[in-house]
């Protein structure tokens, strides 16, 4: 069994429920919108964010309808940000195929991104959980700020490491952290225990900007090293949060203070 299959195995049934709900919420009577959505869904990606939501919820044995709504909302928000980013970056390719703006045009891409964002808001509202709504709302702000921060530093000759980490935190890492928080907060509990996990996610976000790695265990090992350097990752939190997800070959305490 490969790494991705191993990670998904505890939530295989719930992941199928997610896919069905994700598909149903994107149905529309608008033929142009349906064509754009069909194009996007030709390459769905690895669905890492909903997988993370479901795994984190499974950790507490509490996968419920609110979990699925939160997972769909976060994946829609992520997809909307990609569609908008391609317009901003004037990119013509996404996930190995032509981007929405390249196939259609910028106007269609922007409006499609807006529709995905609006649908994400509908889905998060259906959780009926103000904690999750707050998480997703703030996430949208961070994603927009991250893109603006990157854009404002494109020609910056003094692009520092601090700016780089701020960009990837707001463009990538906060989305992973939001997945953990939303799953943990579905019963209105405090999300304090997921903060150390966000440190690991920061490391993962860094590495995904550098490598195109399919070996999740190798990536996770490198995440721990980066997390130790930048966030003083403490012992046992990584084991608590990731034990159901992946078999770590090297003991966590080796990387922890």
C-alpha positions as CSV (number, residue, x, y, z in Angstrom):
1,X,0.0,0.0,0.0
2,X,1.4,3.4,-1.0
3,X,1.6,6.3,1.4
4,X,-1.5,8.1,0.2
5,X,-3.6,5.0,0.4
6,X,-2.3,4.3,3.9
7,X,-3.2,7.8,5.0
8,X,-6.7,7.6,3.5
9,X,-7.5,4.1,4.8
10,X,-9.1,5.1,8.1
11,X,-11.5,7.4,6.4
12,X,-12.3,5.6,3.1
13,X,-16.1,5.6,3.6
14,X,-16.2,9.2,4.9
15,X,-14.1,10.3,2.0
16,X,-16.6,8.9,-0.5
17,X,-19.4,10.8,1.4
18,X,-17.3,13.9,1.0
19,X,-16.9,13.4,-2.7
20,X,-20.6,12.9,-3.2
21,X,-21.4,16.1,-1.3
22,X,-18.7,18.1,-3.0
23,X,-20.1,17.1,-6.4
24,X,-23.7,17.8,-5.4
25,X,-23.0,21.3,-4.1
26,X,-21.4,22.4,-7.4
27,X,-24.4,21.5,-9.6
28,X,-25.8,24.5,-11.4
29,X,-28.4,25.4,-14.1
30,X,-25.8,27.7,-15.7
31,X,-24.2,25.9,-18.7
32,X,-21.1,28.1,-18.8
33,X,-20.5,27.6,-15.1
34,X,-21.0,23.8,-15.5
35,X,-18.4,23.8,-18.3
36,X,-15.9,25.6,-16.1
37,X,-16.5,23.3,-13.1
38,X,-16.2,20.2,-15.3
39,X,-12.9,21.5,-16.5
40,X,-11.6,22.1,-13.0
41,X,-12.7,18.7,-11.8
42,X,-10.8,16.9,-14.6
43,X,-7.9,17.3,-12.2
44,X,-9.1,17.2,-8.6
45,X,-5.7,17.1,-7.0
46,X,-4.9,15.0,-3.9
47,X,-7.7,16.4,-1.8
48,X,-5.2,16.8,1.1
49,X,-7.3,19.4,2.9
50,X,-10.5,17.4,3.3
51,X,-8.5,14.3,4.1
52,X,-6.8,16.2,6.9
53,X,-10.2,17.4,8.2
54,X,-11.7,13.9,8.2
55,X,-8.6,12.4,9.8
56,X,-8.5,15.0,12.5
57,X,-12.2,14.5,13.3
58,X,-11.7,10.7,13.2
59,X,-9.0,11.2,15.9
60,X,-11.8,12.2,18.2
61,X,-14.4,9.7,16.8
62,X,-16.6,12.6,15.8
63,X,-17.1,12.6,12.1
64,X,-20.6,14.1,11.6
65,X,-22.5,16.2,9.0
66,X,-20.8,19.4,10.3
67,X,-17.4,17.7,9.5
68,X,-18.4,17.1,5.9
69,X,-19.7,20.6,5.5
70,X,-16.5,22.0,6.9
71,X,-14.4,19.8,4.7
72,X,-16.3,20.8,1.6
73,X,-16.1,24.5,2.5
74,X,-12.4,24.4,3.0
75,X,-11.8,22.6,-0.3
76,X,-14.0,25.0,-2.1
77,X,-12.2,28.0,-0.6
78,X,-8.9,26.4,-1.6
79,X,-10.1,25.8,-5.2
80,X,-11.4,29.4,-5.4
81,X,-8.0,30.7,-4.4
82,X,-6.3,28.7,-7.1
83,X,-8.6,30.0,-9.8
84,X,-8.1,33.6,-8.6
85,X,-4.3,33.1,-8.2
86,X,-4.0,32.0,-11.8
87,X,-5.6,35.2,-13.0
88,X,-3.3,37.3,-10.7
89,X,-0.2,35.4,-11.8
90,X,-1.2,35.2,-15.4
91,X,-0.6,31.5,-15.2
92,X,-1.8,29.2,-18.1
93,X,-1.4,25.9,-16.4
94,X,-2.8,24.3,-13.2
95,X,-2.5,20.6,-12.1
96,X,-1.0,19.6,-15.5
97,X,-3.8,21.1,-17.6
98,X,-4.7,24.5,-18.9
99,X,-5.9,26.9,-16.3
100,X,-9.5,28.3,-16.2
101,X,-8.3,31.7,-17.4
102,X,-6.4,30.1,-20.3
103,X,-9.3,28.0,-21.5
104,X,-12.0,30.6,-21.0
105,X,-10.9,34.1,-20.0
106,X,-10.1,36.2,-17.0
107,X,-13.7,37.4,-16.5
108,X,-15.0,33.9,-16.4
109,X,-12.2,32.7,-14.1
110,X,-12.8,35.6,-11.6
111,X,-16.6,35.0,-11.6
112,X,-16.1,31.2,-11.2
113,X,-13.8,31.8,-8.3
114,X,-16.4,34.1,-6.7
115,X,-19.0,31.4,-7.2
116,X,-16.8,28.8,-5.5
117,X,-16.1,31.2,-2.6
118,X,-19.9,31.9,-2.2
119,X,-20.6,28.2,-2.2
120,X,-17.9,27.7,0.5
121,X,-19.7,30.3,2.6
122,X,-23.0,28.4,2.1
123,X,-21.4,25.1,3.2
124,X,-19.7,26.6,6.3
125,X,-23.0,28.2,7.3
126,X,-24.5,24.7,7.2
127,X,-22.2,23.6,10.0
128,X,-24.3,25.8,12.3
129,X,-21.1,26.2,14.3
130,X,-19.8,29.8,14.9
131,X,-16.4,28.6,15.8
132,X,-15.9,26.9,12.4
133,X,-17.5,29.9,10.6
134,X,-15.0,32.2,12.4
135,X,-12.1,29.9,11.3
136,X,-13.1,29.9,7.6
137,X,-13.8,33.6,7.6
138,X,-10.4,34.5,9.0
139,X,-8.9,32.0,6.6
140,X,-10.3,33.9,3.6
141,X,-8.7,37.1,4.9
142,X,-5.3,35.4,5.3
143,X,-5.3,33.8,1.9
144,X,-6.0,37.2,0.3
145,X,-3.4,38.9,2.4
146,X,-0.8,36.2,1.5
147,X,-1.4,36.7,-2.2
148,X,-1.1,40.5,-1.9
149,X,2.1,40.2,0.2
150,X,3.6,37.9,-2.4
151,X,2.6,40.3,-5.2
152,X,4.0,43.3,-3.4
153,X,7.4,41.6,-3.0
154,X,7.8,40.2,-6.5
155,X,10.5,42.7,-7.4
156,X,11.9,43.1,-3.9
157,X,15.7,42.6,-4.0
158,X,15.7,42.1,-0.2
159,X,13.1,39.4,-0.1
160,X,13.9,38.1,3.4
161,X,13.4,34.7,5.0
162,X,10.8,36.3,7.3
163,X,8.8,37.6,4.4
164,X,9.0,34.2,2.7
165,X,7.7,32.4,5.8
166,X,4.9,35.0,6.2
167,X,3.9,34.5,2.6
168,X,3.7,30.7,2.8
169,X,2.0,30.9,6.2
170,X,-0.8,33.0,4.8
171,X,-1.0,31.3,1.3
172,X,-0.6,27.7,2.3
173,X,0.0,26.8,5.9
174,X,-3.0,28.6,7.4
175,X,-5.3,26.5,5.2
176,X,-3.8,23.3,6.6
177,X,-4.0,24.7,10.1
178,X,-7.7,25.7,9.6
179,X,-8.5,22.1,8.6
180,X,-7.1,20.9,11.9
181,X,-8.9,23.6,13.9
182,X,-12.2,23.1,12.1
183,X,-12.2,19.4,12.7
184,X,-11.3,19.9,16.4
185,X,-13.8,22.7,16.9
186,X,-16.9,21.0,15.5
187,X,-18.1,20.3,19.1
188,X,-17.3,23.9,20.1
189,X,-14.1,22.8,22.0
190,X,-11.0,25.0,22.3
191,X,-8.5,24.4,19.5
192,X,-5.4,25.0,21.6
193,X,-4.0,21.5,21.1
194,X,-3.7,22.0,17.4
195,X,-1.3,24.9,17.5
196,X,1.8,22.7,17.6
197,X,0.4,20.8,14.7
198,X,0.3,24.0,12.7
199,X,4.0,24.2,13.2
200,X,4.4,20.9,11.4
201,X,2.1,22.2,8.7
202,X,4.3,25.3,8.3
203,X,7.2,23.0,7.6
204,X,5.1,21.0,5.1
205,X,4.0,24.2,3.3
206,X,7.7,25.2,3.0
207,X,8.7,21.9,1.5
208,X,5.8,21.8,-1.0
209,X,7.1,25.1,-2.3
210,X,10.5,23.5,-2.8
211,X,9.8,19.8,-3.7
212,X,7.2,17.9,-5.6
213,X,7.4,14.9,-3.4
214,X,5.0,12.0,-3.3
215,X,6.7,10.3,-0.4
216,X,4.6,11.7,2.5
217,X,6.8,10.1,5.2
218,X,9.9,11.7,3.9
219,X,8.2,15.1,3.7
220,X,6.9,14.7,7.3
221,X,10.4,14.0,8.6
222,X,11.7,17.2,6.9
223,X,8.8,19.1,8.3
224,X,9.8,18.2,11.8
225,X,13.3,19.6,11.2
226,X,11.9,22.9,10.0
227,X,9.4,23.0,12.7
228,X,12.1,22.5,15.3
229,X,14.0,25.4,13.9
230,X,11.2,27.9,13.6
231,X,8.5,26.9,16.1
232,X,10.2,24.9,18.9
233,X,8.0,21.9,18.2
234,X,7.4,20.0,21.5
235,X,7.5,16.3,22.1
236,X,4.3,14.1,21.7
237,X,2.1,16.6,19.9
238,X,3.1,15.3,16.5
239,X,2.6,11.7,17.6
240,X,-0.9,12.6,19.0
241,X,-2.0,14.3,15.8
242,X,-0.4,12.2,13.1
243,X,-0.2,8.7,14.5
244,X,-3.5,7.6,12.8
245,X,-2.4,9.2,9.6
246,X,1.1,7.9,8.9
247,X,3.8,5.6,10.2
248,X,6.8,7.7,11.1
249,X,10.0,5.7,10.7
250,X,12.1,7.9,13.0
251,X,11.0,8.6,16.6
252,X,9.4,12.0,17.1
253,X,11.5,12.8,20.2
254,X,14.7,12.9,18.1
255,X,13.5,16.2,16.6
256,X,11.8,17.7,19.6
257,X,13.1,19.8,22.4
